Amino acid sequence: MSLAIIFGTNLRHHRKLKGLTQSALADQISLSTEMISKIERGVASPSFANVEKLSEVLNVPEVALFGACLAVSGSGERGQVL
């Protein structure tokens, strides 16, 4: 699965958790609703500045939008960020 698809899926998930429509999110970060739709479908990618804005509005760390997580070893110790 491509990074654009992962990012878009995570963006949609967090947007819906916040109860925001694509239009409401677009207004808050000064993008068009069409651009939010394209990002969520993995057709377009946001700039780094817009990733920061999205993370701020959705109140999630930037890495949450990229699907990063900590791997946990069998012993319970934290591993590397995936």
Steps between C-alpha positions, in 0.01 A plus 500: 500500500639841407580772750245729331223244558607442862514874566160557339338216692641629828394855419142387430495295822619787722276753322196285565603443864496879542157517337624722218378499142751533218369852447546600866856361506581672171379835635714467813822445306424715194477219245216411268258220582609341173863493619403337832306240302800433274733466800262258672479288182880499461480687168686806633748561780510798736800724546696475824341828611154354443593178684586720799168687470302176470670354804431817700132520404445127561708513820712198405877471453615516140625141516145380573401614152782301342405178678813484716484284809733342749583136451486302823732206543398175664669612822282811514780741420435778253662464162554730210242727342357333191 
